[in-house]
Amino acid sequence: MTSKNTFYITTPIYYPSDKLHIGHAYTTVAGDAMARYKRLRGYDVWYLTGTDEHGQKIERKAKEKDQTPQQFVDDIVVGIKDLWAKLEISNDDFIRTTEERHKLVVEKIFARFLEQDDIYKSTYEGWYCTPCESFFLERQLVDGNCPDCGRPVELVKEESYFFRMSKYAVRLLKYYEDNPDFIQPESRKNEMINNFIKPGLEDLAVSRTTFDWGVKVPGDPKHVVYVWIDALSNYITALGYANEGNDQKFQDFWPADVHLVGKEIVRFHTIYWPIMLMALELPLPKKVFAHGWLLMKDGKMSKSKGNVVDPVMLIDRYGLDALRYYLLREVPFGADGTFTPENFVERINFDLANDLGNLLNRTIAMIDKYFDGVVPNFAGTVTAFDDSLQKLASETIVQVEAALETMEFSVALATLWQLVSRTNKYIDETQPWALAKDEAKSGELASVMYHLAESLRIASILLQPFLTHAPREMWKQLGLEQGELTAWESTKQFGSLPGGTKVVKGSPLFPRLDTAEEAAFIAAAMGGGAQAEPAAAEAKAESETPQAAVESKEEIAIDDFAKVELRVAQVIAAEPVNKADKLLKLQLDLGYEQRQVVSGIAKFYTPEQMVGRKVICVTNLKPVKLRGEWSQGMILAASHGDQLTLATVPDDMPNGAVVK
């Protein structure tokens, strides 16, 4: 009997011509996060990944290594499966297109298309890209090269079977109109319509005769079924489609809820694959989500550039959770992103070590110190800050769920980190160390400890789709076992953590790293393709006073400038930074919060001169550590030669006001 709540998600099947890199891990970790989330919500999930093992490129690579194609792909697939295990991918199946369960069904599909006259034999002449296994018309080439990968193409003329794509073009457009969420992001749909369908959908070559490595065309064995019928069919062959008496999984899970694909293969998944399914009279997938690329500073990853990032190296040195968090947090899913060693290390330090890890350490230490390691009972709202923390926790759960339903992984994590940051701020607001000195405030202290522990419990549960180790370590330190108190639905009621729970001191979740040292290590491991750079803010603060620019900098658009958040702040305290004669440590009042900024102005202003001043602060800079002190922003100043003057505003301008 079909489950009422099934969820079928797939990755593209990867081409095993070489070792996989961090870009492949990106897609598969994203799919894994979605699969884990749906399981936590009670869905019967089937998560499929695998390998596309046929084609001319594989045949050539095997010949170069003096192997059979099967031997070649077998060796590569072992490494892919090992990587998935190391990433703790929770896939339910791994399909290989060289498996009999797949090949037999591909033959049946091809035979049916022939029988229905969806396929006919003719001669093809066109430009072919072997790495992409794609044909292109002359007008589609870019400077005579492949429009997808930029490599040279070769002119190919051969007998081929063709699929009548044009027969289904109108029906496909109608499906787009009736199902506006079918292609995500929306921009990909516009690209498909304007670039491929409206100009006239070309019939598709679906067989080859110039190589032998593939599924043979039934009744015409000199032809090999071309990659797109072979590879795309994996999504249904893995479920047992057309496997008489053994297709229950297909009945339960098809149509797919989402195909995750890279943007370079969106055309095949949103034009060719839907048309093939229409010809088979099968329901179409509910959604195809085409994400962007994880790029390097010098473009796409490639061995020739020496900029390939090995995910195994990152896991072995920094732990799996650090890599999974970075992949899902750094780049909005659907857009291109850039990997840099510095950003990777900073994410670990700022988000995981400082925000999350430090919150857990402080909370466990205080409960141990003030209440002998026992979580007090929940007493509702006691301090002036309890209610706002409870409210944010409730809002966070709703927002994280909404973001995950639309696969906005970075949004979900950013939302969750607002709760983590707010809980850290709650410690500063309530000052439990001060409450502990006053016996009359023991009730407030107990409430603070409970709110910290309960907020961490909720955060640990919401982290489960993304991180595989940290949530369990948090439960261990909070004295919890996996069960009702760690179930997703238990987050909906603040106050579910029982009083009397015994906490357990543990090791830091994420040890802090030396940014320069680790960035240099990653760059070296990549073969020098990325250059380690010092943290920009640190380099600037430790340098001589900036001189007036000799040359104008690159022009930016107004949208770029709009990304900078400038606010009025008042200096409420100032002091020198130890062993740094150029730096002052400033405490700023932004109206809605207080924060610390380290500024290289000590040669021009004394601490006494700074207190009370209204300055302009850049408030959305990533935090950075300068000479051991955190700097959460930058104040503006004008400089010329040996002069430096702060940019200030009148005293009657309120703290936190936006500077435009």
C-alpha positions as CSV (number, residue, x, y, z in Angstrom):
1,M,0.0,0.0,0.0
2,T,1.3,3.4,-1.0
3,S,2.4,5.6,1.9
4,K,0.5,8.9,2.2
5,N,3.7,10.8,2.9
6,T,6.4,9.7,0.5
7,F,9.3,11.9,-0.7
8,Y,11.6,10.9,-3.6
9,I,14.7,13.0,-4.2
10,T,17.5,12.4,-6.6
11,T,21.0,13.8,-7.4
12,P,22.3,13.7,-10.9
13,I,24.2,10.5,-11.6
14,Y,27.8,11.4,-11.7
15,Y,30.2,10.7,-14.6
16,P,33.0,8.5,-13.2
17,S,35.8,9.7,-15.5
18,D,37.9,10.9,-12.5
19,K,37.8,11.5,-8.7
20,L,35.0,13.7,-7.5
21,H,35.6,17.1,-5.9
22,I,33.9,19.4,-3.6
23,G,31.4,20.6,-6.2
24,H,30.0,17.1,-6.5
25,A,29.9,16.9,-2.7
26,Y,27.9,20.1,-2.7
27,T,25.0,18.6,-4.6
28,T,25.0,15.4,-2.7
29,V,25.1,17.0,0.7
30,A,22.3,19.3,-0.2
31,G,20.2,16.3,-1.3
32,D,21.1,14.6,1.9
33,A,20.0,17.5,4.0
34,M,16.7,17.5,2.3
35,A,16.3,13.8,2.8
36,R,17.2,14.0,6.5
37,Y,14.8,16.8,7.0
38,K,11.9,15.0,5.4
39,R,12.6,11.9,7.5
40,L,12.6,14.0,10.6
41,R,9.1,15.3,9.6
42,G,7.8,11.7,9.3
43,Y,8.0,11.2,5.5
44,D,8.9,7.8,3.9
45,V,11.9,9.0,2.0
46,W,13.8,7.5,-1.0
47,Y,17.1,9.2,-1.8
48,L,18.8,8.1,-5.0
49,T,22.3,8.9,-6.3
50,G,24.6,7.0,-8.6
51,T,26.9,7.0,-11.6
52,D,26.4,7.4,-15.4
53,E,29.0,5.0,-16.6
54,H,28.7,4.7,-20.4
55,G,30.0,6.8,-23.3
56,Q,32.9,7.7,-25.5
57,K,34.9,9.6,-22.9
58,I,34.9,6.5,-20.5
59,E,35.9,4.3,-23.4
60,R,38.8,6.6,-24.3
61,K,40.0,7.0,-20.7
62,A,39.9,3.2,-20.1
63,K,42.0,2.7,-23.2
64,E,44.6,5.2,-22.0
65,K,44.9,3.2,-18.8
66,D,45.0,-0.1,-20.7
67,Q,41.8,-1.2,-18.9
68,T,38.4,-2.4,-20.0
69,P,35.7,0.3,-19.6
70,Q,34.1,-1.8,-16.9
71,Q,37.4,-2.1,-14.9
72,F,37.9,1.6,-15.2
73,V,34.5,2.6,-13.9
74,D,34.6,0.0,-11.2
75,D,37.7,1.5,-9.7
76,I,36.3,5.1,-9.8
77,V,32.9,4.0,-8.3
78,V,34.7,2.5,-5.3
79,G,36.1,5.9,-4.6
80,I,32.8,7.7,-5.1
81,K,31.0,5.3,-2.7
82,D,33.8,5.8,-0.1
83,L,33.4,9.6,-0.4
84,W,29.6,9.3,0.1
85,A,30.2,7.2,3.2
86,K,32.7,9.7,4.5
87,L,30.2,12.5,3.9
88,E,27.6,10.3,5.7
89,I,25.2,10.6,2.8
90,S,22.0,8.8,3.7
91,N,21.1,7.6,0.2
92,D,18.7,4.7,0.0
93,D,20.0,3.4,-3.3
94,F,23.0,3.8,-5.6
95,I,22.2,3.2,-9.3
96,R,24.9,2.3,-11.8
97,T,24.0,2.4,-15.5
98,T,26.2,-0.7,-16.0
99,E,23.9,-2.7,-13.8
100,E,21.6,-5.3,-15.5
101,R,18.5,-3.9,-13.7
102,H,19.1,-0.6,-15.5
103,K,20.3,-1.8,-18.9
104,L,17.4,-4.2,-19.4
105,V,14.8,-1.5,-18.8
106,V,16.7,1.0,-21.1
107,E,16.3,-1.5,-23.9
108,K,12.6,-1.8,-23.2
109,I,12.2,2.0,-23.2
110,F,14.1,2.4,-26.5
111,A,12.0,-0.4,-28.1
112,R,8.8,1.3,-27.0
113,F,9.9,4.6,-28.5
114,L,10.6,2.9,-31.8
115,E,7.3,1.1,-31.7
116,Q,5.5,4.4,-31.1
117,D,7.4,6.1,-33.9
118,D,8.8,8.6,-31.5
119,I,12.2,7.5,-32.8
120,Y,13.4,7.3,-36.4
121,K,16.8,6.6,-38.1
122,S,18.7,9.2,-40.1
123,T,22.1,10.7,-40.5
124,Y,23.5,13.3,-38.1
125,E,26.2,15.8,-38.8
126,G,27.1,18.3,-36.1
127,W,29.6,19.5,-33.6
128,Y,30.3,17.2,-30.7
129,C,31.9,17.8,-27.3
130,T,33.3,14.6,-25.9
131,P,33.7,15.8,-22.3
132,C,30.0,17.0,-22.2
133,E,28.8,14.2,-24.5
134,S,26.6,16.8,-26.3
135,F,25.9,17.8,-29.9
136,F,25.6,21.5,-30.9
137,L,24.6,23.4,-33.9
138,E,27.0,25.8,-35.4
139,R,25.0,28.8,-34.1
140,Q,25.2,27.4,-30.5
141,L,29.0,27.3,-30.4
142,V,30.9,30.1,-28.5
143,D,34.0,31.2,-30.4
144,G,33.9,27.8,-32.1
145,N,34.0,25.9,-28.8
146,C,31.5,24.0,-26.6
147,P,29.1,26.6,-25.0
148,D,28.9,24.5,-21.8
149,C,32.5,23.8,-21.0
150,G,34.5,25.9,-23.5
151,R,36.5,23.0,-24.8
152,P,37.1,22.3,-28.5
153,V,34.4,20.4,-30.4
154,E,34.8,18.0,-33.3
155,L,32.6,17.7,-36.5
156,V,30.8,14.3,-36.4
157,K,28.8,12.7,-39.2
158,E,27.2,9.3,-38.5
159,E,24.0,7.3,-38.8
160,S,21.8,7.9,-35.7
161,Y,18.4,7.3,-34.3
162,F,16.5,10.6,-33.6
163,F,13.8,11.3,-31.0
164,R,10.9,13.5,-32.3
165,M,11.2,16.2,-29.7
166,S,9.2,18.7,-31.7
167,K,6.2,16.3,-31.4
168,Y,5.9,17.2,-27.7
169,A,7.0,20.8,-27.6
170,V,3.6,22.4,-27.2
171,R,2.6,19.9,-24.5
172,L,5.8,20.7,-22.6
173,L,5.2,24.4,-22.7
174,K,1.7,23.8,-21.4
175,Y,3.2,21.8,-18.5
176,Y,5.5,24.7,-17.7
177,E,2.4,27.0,-17.6
178,D,0.3,24.7,-15.4
179,N,3.2,23.9,-13.0
180,P,5.0,27.2,-12.4
181,D,7.3,25.7,-9.7
182,F,8.4,22.8,-12.0
183,I,11.8,24.5,-12.8
184,Q,13.6,26.2,-10.0
185,P,15.1,28.8,-9.9
186,E,12.6,30.7,-12.1
187,S,15.4,32.1,-14.3
188,R,16.3,28.6,-15.5
189,K,12.8,28.2,-16.9
190,N,13.0,31.4,-18.9
191,E,16.3,30.2,-20.3
192,M,14.8,26.9,-21.5
193,I,11.9,28.6,-23.2
194,N,13.7,31.4,-24.9
195,N,16.9,29.7,-25.8
196,F,15.7,26.2,-26.8
197,I,12.0,25.8,-27.2
198,K,10.8,29.0,-28.9
199,P,13.6,29.0,-31.5
200,G,12.3,25.5,-32.5
201,L,13.0,22.3,-30.6
202,E,15.5,20.2,-32.6
203,D,15.0,16.4,-32.8
204,L,17.5,14.7,-30.6
205,A,20.1,12.2,-31.6
206,V,19.7,9.2,-29.3
207,S,22.2,6.7,-30.6
208,R,25.9,6.5,-31.6
209,T,27.9,4.2,-33.8
210,T,31.4,5.7,-33.3
211,F,32.0,3.9,-30.0
212,D,30.9,0.6,-28.4
213,W,30.6,1.2,-24.7
214,G,26.9,1.5,-23.8
215,V,23.5,-0.2,-24.0
216,K,23.0,-1.7,-27.4
217,V,19.9,-0.6,-29.4
218,P,17.5,-3.6,-29.6
219,G,17.7,-5.3,-33.0
220,D,20.4,-2.9,-34.2
221,P,23.6,-3.7,-32.1
222,K,26.0,-1.4,-34.1
223,H,24.1,1.4,-32.4
224,V,24.7,2.3,-28.8
225,V,21.8,4.1,-26.9
226,Y,23.1,7.6,-26.4
227,V,23.7,9.1,-23.0
228,W,20.4,11.0,-22.4
229,I,18.0,8.1,-22.8
230,D,20.4,5.8,-21.0
231,A,21.4,8.2,-18.1
232,L,18.1,10.0,-17.5
233,S,16.1,6.7,-17.3
234,N,18.0,5.9,-14.1
235,Y,15.4,7.8,-12.0
236,I,12.8,5.2,-12.9
237,T,14.9,2.1,-13.5
238,A,16.2,2.4,-9.9
239,L,12.6,2.2,-8.6
240,G,11.9,-1.0,-10.7
241,Y,9.9,0.6,-13.5
242,A,8.9,-2.0,-16.2
243,N,10.1,-4.7,-13.9
244,E,7.0,-6.9,-13.9
245,G,6.2,-8.1,-10.4
246,N,8.8,-6.0,-8.7
247,D,7.8,-2.4,-9.3
248,Q,6.2,-1.6,-6.0
249,K,8.8,1.0,-5.2
250,F,8.0,2.7,-8.5
251,Q,4.3,2.7,-7.6
252,D,5.0,4.1,-4.2
253,F,7.5,6.9,-5.0
254,W,7.0,8.0,-8.6
255,P,6.8,10.9,-9.6
256,A,9.9,12.3,-8.1
257,D,9.4,15.2,-5.7
258,V,12.6,16.8,-6.8
259,H,15.5,16.2,-9.1
260,L,18.6,18.1,-7.9
261,V,20.9,19.0,-10.9
262,G,23.7,21.3,-11.7
263,K,22.8,24.2,-14.0
264,E,24.9,22.8,-16.8
265,I,22.5,19.9,-17.3
266,V,19.2,21.7,-16.6
267,R,18.3,21.5,-20.3
268,F,18.4,17.7,-20.4
269,H,16.3,17.4,-17.2
270,T,13.6,20.0,-18.1
271,I,13.2,19.4,-21.8
272,Y,14.5,16.0,-22.9
273,W,13.5,14.0,-19.7
274,P,9.9,15.4,-19.4
275,I,9.4,14.7,-23.1
276,M,10.6,11.1,-22.7
277,L,8.2,10.7,-19.8
278,M,5.3,12.0,-21.8
279,A,6.1,9.5,-24.5
280,L,6.1,6.7,-21.8
281,E,2.8,8.1,-20.5
282,L,4.2,8.6,-17.1
283,P,3.8,11.5,-14.6
284,L,6.4,14.2,-14.7
285,P,8.7,15.1,-11.7
286,K,7.2,17.7,-9.4
287,K,10.3,19.8,-9.5
288,V,13.7,20.1,-11.0
289,F,16.0,22.3,-9.0
290,A,19.1,23.5,-10.9
291,H,21.7,24.8,-8.4
292,G,24.7,26.9,-9.3
293,W,28.4,26.1,-9.3
294,L,30.8,26.2,-6.4
295,L,33.6,28.2,-8.2
296,M,37.2,29.2,-7.3
297,K,38.5,32.7,-7.7
298,D,39.8,31.7,-11.1
299,G,36.7,30.0,-12.3
300,K,35.5,26.4,-12.4
301,M,37.5,23.7,-10.7
302,S,39.8,21.8,-12.9
303,K,43.0,19.7,-12.5
304,S,44.7,21.8,-15.2
305,K,44.2,24.9,-13.1
306,G,45.4,23.2,-10.0
307,N,42.4,24.5,-8.1
308,V,40.5,21.3,-7.2
309,V,39.4,21.1,-3.6
310,D,39.4,17.5,-2.2
311,P,36.5,17.1,0.3
312,V,38.3,14.1,1.9
313,M,41.2,16.4,2.9
314,L,38.8,18.9,4.5
315,I,36.9,16.2,6.4
316,D,40.1,14.6,7.7
317,R,41.5,17.9,8.9
318,Y,38.4,19.8,10.0
319,G,35.7,17.3,10.6
320,L,32.6,16.4,8.5
321,D,30.3,18.9,10.2
322,A,32.6,21.8,9.3
323,L,32.5,20.9,5.6
324,R,28.7,20.2,5.6
325,Y,28.0,23.5,7.3
326,Y,30.2,25.4,4.9
327,L,28.6,23.9,1.8
328,L,25.1,24.5,3.0
329,R,25.6,27.9,4.6
330,E,28.0,29.8,2.4
331,V,26.1,29.8,-0.9
332,P,22.4,30.5,-1.5
333,F,21.2,27.3,-3.2
334,G,20.6,28.0,-6.8
335,A,23.3,30.7,-7.2
336,D,27.0,30.4,-8.0
337,G,29.3,30.7,-5.1
338,T,33.1,31.0,-4.6
339,F,35.2,28.8,-2.4
340,T,38.2,30.4,-0.7
341,P,40.3,28.9,2.0
342,E,39.8,32.0,4.2
343,N,36.0,31.9,4.0
344,F,36.0,28.2,4.9
345,V,38.2,28.7,8.0
346,E,36.3,31.8,9.0
347,R,32.9,30.0,8.9
348,I,34.4,27.4,11.3
349,N,35.8,30.0,13.6
350,F,32.9,32.5,13.7
351,D,29.8,30.4,13.3
352,L,30.7,27.0,14.7
353,A,33.5,27.6,17.3
354,N,32.6,31.1,18.5
355,D,28.8,31.2,18.2
356,L,27.6,27.6,18.7
357,G,30.5,25.9,20.4
358,N,31.1,28.7,22.9
359,L,27.4,29.0,23.7
360,L,27.3,25.3,24.6
361,N,30.5,25.5,26.6
362,R,29.4,28.5,28.6
363,T,26.0,27.1,29.3
364,I,27.2,23.7,30.5
365,A,29.9,25.4,32.7
366,M,27.4,27.7,34.3
367,I,24.8,25.0,35.0
368,D,27.6,22.9,36.5
369,K,28.9,25.9,38.6
370,Y,25.6,27.3,39.8
371,F,23.3,24.3,40.0
372,D,25.7,21.3,40.4
373,G,25.2,20.3,36.8
374,V,21.4,19.9,37.1
375,V,19.0,21.8,34.8
376,P,16.5,23.8,36.9
377,N,12.8,23.5,36.4
378,F,11.0,25.6,33.7
379,A,9.2,28.5,35.4
380,G,7.8,30.3,32.4
381,T,8.8,34.0,32.0
382,V,10.9,35.3,34.9
383,T,13.5,37.7,33.7
384,A,12.7,40.7,31.4
385,F,14.4,38.8,28.5
386,D,12.8,35.4,28.8
387,D,9.7,36.1,26.7
388,S,11.6,37.5,23.7
389,L,13.9,34.5,23.6
390,Q,11.0,32.1,23.8
391,K,9.2,34.0,21.0
392,L,12.3,34.0,18.7
393,A,12.7,30.2,19.3
394,S,9.1,29.6,18.1
395,E,9.6,31.9,15.1
396,T,12.8,30.2,14.2
397,I,11.2,26.8,13.9
398,V,8.6,28.1,11.5
399,Q,11.1,30.0,9.4
400,V,13.6,27.1,9.2
401,E,10.8,24.7,8.1
402,A,9.6,27.2,5.4
403,A,13.2,27.7,4.1
404,L,13.8,23.9,3.9
405,E,10.6,23.3,2.1
406,T,11.9,25.5,-0.7
407,M,15.5,24.1,-0.4
408,E,16.9,27.5,0.8
409,F,19.5,25.8,3.0
410,S,21.6,28.9,3.6
411,V,18.5,30.8,4.6
412,A,17.5,28.1,7.0
413,L,21.0,28.1,8.6
414,A,21.1,31.9,8.8
415,T,17.7,31.9,10.5
416,L,18.9,29.2,13.0
417,W,22.0,31.2,13.7
418,Q,19.9,34.2,14.7
419,L,18.6,32.1,17.5
420,V,22.1,31.0,18.4
421,S,23.3,34.6,18.4
422,R,20.2,35.8,20.3
423,T,20.9,33.2,23.0
424,N,24.5,34.4,23.3
425,K,23.2,37.9,23.7
426,Y,20.7,36.7,26.3
427,I,23.7,35.7,28.5
428,D,25.1,39.2,28.2
429,E,21.7,40.7,29.0
430,T,20.9,38.6,32.0
431,Q,24.5,38.5,33.4
432,P,24.1,35.2,35.3
433,W,27.5,35.8,37.1
434,A,25.9,38.9,38.7
435,L,22.6,37.1,39.5
436,A,24.7,34.3,41.3
437,K,26.0,36.9,43.8
438,D,22.5,37.8,45.0
439,E,20.6,35.0,46.8
440,A,17.3,36.9,46.2
441,K,17.8,36.4,42.5
442,S,18.2,32.7,42.5
443,G,14.9,32.3,40.7
444,E,16.1,34.5,37.9
445,L,19.4,32.6,37.7
446,A,17.5,29.3,37.5
447,S,15.3,30.7,34.7
448,V,18.3,31.9,32.8
449,M,20.0,28.5,33.0
450,Y,16.9,26.7,31.9
451,H,16.3,29.1,28.9
452,L,19.9,28.5,27.8
453,A,19.7,24.8,27.9
454,E,16.3,24.7,26.2
455,S,17.4,27.0,23.4
456,L,20.4,24.7,22.8
457,R,18.1,21.7,22.8
458,I,15.9,23.3,20.1
459,A,18.9,24.4,18.1
460,S,20.5,20.9,18.2
461,I,17.3,19.4,16.8
462,L,17.0,22.0,14.0
463,L,20.6,21.3,13.1
464,Q,20.0,17.6,12.3
465,P,19.4,18.0,8.6
466,F,22.7,19.8,8.2
467,L,25.2,18.4,10.7
468,T,25.6,14.7,11.6
469,H,27.8,14.8,14.7
470,A,27.3,18.1,16.5
471,P,23.6,17.5,17.4
472,R,24.4,14.2,19.2
473,E,27.3,15.7,21.0
474,M,25.1,18.5,22.1
475,W,22.5,16.0,23.4
476,K,25.2,14.2,25.3
477,Q,26.4,17.3,27.0
478,L,22.8,18.4,27.7
479,G,22.1,15.0,29.3
480,L,19.7,13.9,26.6
481,E,19.3,10.6,24.7
482,Q,17.8,10.3,21.2
483,G,14.1,10.0,21.6
484,E,11.0,12.1,22.3
485,L,13.0,15.1,23.6
486,T,15.1,15.1,20.4
487,A,12.2,14.6,18.0
488,W,11.5,17.5,15.5
489,E,8.0,18.1,16.8
490,S,9.3,18.6,20.4
491,T,10.7,21.9,19.3
492,K,7.2,23.3,19.0
493,Q,6.8,23.6,22.7
494,F,9.3,25.7,24.6
495,G,9.8,24.2,28.0
496,S,9.9,20.5,27.0
497,L,13.3,19.9,28.5
498,P,12.6,18.3,32.0
499,G,14.0,20.0,35.0
500,G,16.5,17.7,36.8
501,T,18.3,16.8,33.7
502,K,22.0,16.2,34.5
503,V,24.4,18.0,32.1
504,V,27.8,16.5,31.2
505,K,30.9,18.6,30.5
506,G,32.5,17.8,27.2
507,S,35.2,18.8,24.8
508,P,34.6,21.9,22.6
509,L,32.4,21.1,19.6
510,F,34.7,23.1,17.2
511,P,38.2,24.1,18.3
512,R,39.2,27.5,17.0
513,L,41.7,27.6,14.1
514,D,44.5,29.9,13.1
515,T,43.0,31.5,10.0
516,A,46.3,32.3,8.1
517,E,47.9,29.0,8.9
518,E,44.9,26.9,7.9
519,A,44.1,28.9,4.8
520,A,47.7,28.4,3.7
521,F,47.4,24.7,4.3
522,I,44.3,24.4,2.2
523,A,45.8,26.4,-0.6
524,A,48.9,24.2,-0.6
525,A,46.7,21.0,-0.6
526,M,44.9,22.4,-3.7
527,G,48.2,22.5,-5.5
528,G,48.6,26.3,-5.2
529,G,45.6,27.1,-7.3
530,A,44.2,29.4,-4.6
531,Q,46.4,31.8,-2.8
532,A,46.0,32.2,0.9
533,E,45.4,35.8,1.9
534,P,45.5,37.5,5.3
535,A,42.2,38.5,6.8
536,A,41.5,41.8,5.2
537,A,40.5,43.7,8.3
538,E,43.5,42.4,10.2
539,A,45.9,43.4,7.5
540,K,44.3,46.8,7.3
541,A,44.4,47.5,11.0
542,E,48.0,46.4,11.4
543,S,49.3,48.4,8.5
544,E,50.3,52.0,8.4
545,T,47.6,54.6,8.3
546,P,46.0,54.4,4.8
547,Q,47.1,57.1,2.4
548,A,44.8,59.0,0.1
549,A,44.1,56.9,-3.0
550,V,46.3,57.8,-6.0
551,E,44.1,55.9,-8.5
552,S,40.3,55.6,-8.5
553,K,39.0,52.1,-7.6
554,E,36.8,50.1,-9.9
555,E,33.3,51.5,-10.3
556,I,30.5,49.8,-8.6
557,A,26.8,49.8,-9.2
558,I,24.3,51.3,-6.7
559,D,23.2,47.8,-5.8
560,D,26.7,47.0,-4.7
561,F,26.9,50.0,-2.4
562,A,23.5,49.2,-1.0
563,K,24.9,46.0,0.4
564,V,26.9,48.0,2.9
565,E,25.0,48.8,6.1
566,L,26.0,52.0,7.8
567,R,24.6,53.0,11.2
568,V,25.1,55.7,13.9
569,A,26.9,54.3,17.0
570,Q,27.9,55.9,20.2
571,V,31.2,55.0,21.9
572,I,30.4,54.0,25.5
573,A,33.9,52.7,26.4
574,A,37.4,52.6,24.9
575,E,40.7,51.1,25.9
576,P,44.0,50.3,24.2
577,V,44.6,46.8,22.8
578,N,47.4,45.0,24.6
579,K,50.7,45.0,22.6
580,A,49.2,46.9,19.7
581,D,50.0,50.6,19.8
582,K,47.8,51.4,16.8
583,L,44.6,49.8,18.0
584,L,41.8,50.9,20.3
585,K,39.1,48.5,21.5
586,L,35.7,50.4,21.4
587,Q,32.4,49.4,22.9
588,L,29.6,50.8,20.7
589,D,25.9,51.4,21.5
590,L,23.9,50.8,18.3
591,G,20.5,51.4,20.0
592,Y,19.3,47.9,19.4
593,E,22.5,46.2,20.6
594,Q,26.1,46.7,21.9
595,R,29.1,45.4,20.0
596,Q,32.9,45.6,20.1
597,V,35.0,47.2,17.3
598,V,38.7,47.3,17.1
599,S,40.0,50.3,15.2
600,G,43.5,51.4,14.1
601,I,43.1,55.0,15.4
602,A,45.2,54.9,18.6
603,K,47.8,57.3,17.2
604,F,45.2,60.0,16.6
605,Y,42.6,59.6,19.5
606,T,43.0,58.7,23.1
607,P,40.4,56.4,24.8
608,E,39.1,59.4,26.8
609,Q,38.6,61.4,23.5
610,M,36.5,58.6,22.0
611,V,34.0,58.0,24.8
612,G,30.7,59.7,24.0
613,R,31.4,60.3,20.3
614,K,28.8,59.5,17.7
615,V,30.5,57.6,14.9
616,I,29.5,55.8,11.7
617,C,29.9,52.1,11.8
618,V,29.8,49.5,9.0
619,T,27.7,46.9,10.8
620,N,27.5,44.0,8.3
621,L,31.2,43.2,8.0
622,K,32.2,39.6,9.0
623,P,33.7,39.6,12.5
624,V,37.5,39.3,12.6
625,K,40.0,38.8,15.4
626,L,42.7,41.5,15.8
627,R,45.5,40.8,18.2
628,G,43.3,38.5,20.2
629,E,40.2,40.8,20.3
630,W,37.0,40.4,18.2
631,S,36.1,43.3,16.0
632,Q,32.4,43.3,14.8
633,G,32.4,46.0,12.3
634,M,34.5,49.1,11.3
635,I,34.1,52.8,12.0
636,L,34.6,55.3,9.2
637,A,37.4,57.9,9.1
638,A,39.1,60.2,6.5
639,S,42.8,60.1,6.1
640,H,45.5,62.1,4.3
641,G,49.2,61.9,4.9
642,D,49.7,61.9,8.7
643,Q,46.2,63.1,9.4
644,L,43.1,61.0,10.3
645,T,39.7,62.4,11.2
646,L,36.7,60.3,12.3
647,A,33.5,60.6,10.4
648,T,30.9,61.7,13.0
649,V,27.3,62.8,13.2
650,P,25.5,65.3,15.5
651,D,24.7,64.2,19.0
652,D,21.0,64.4,18.5
653,M,21.1,61.7,15.8
654,P,19.7,58.5,17.6
655,N,22.0,55.5,18.0
656,G,21.2,52.8,15.3
657,A,20.0,55.4,12.7
658,V,20.8,54.3,9.2
659,V,23.3,56.3,7.3
660,K,22.4,56.7,3.6
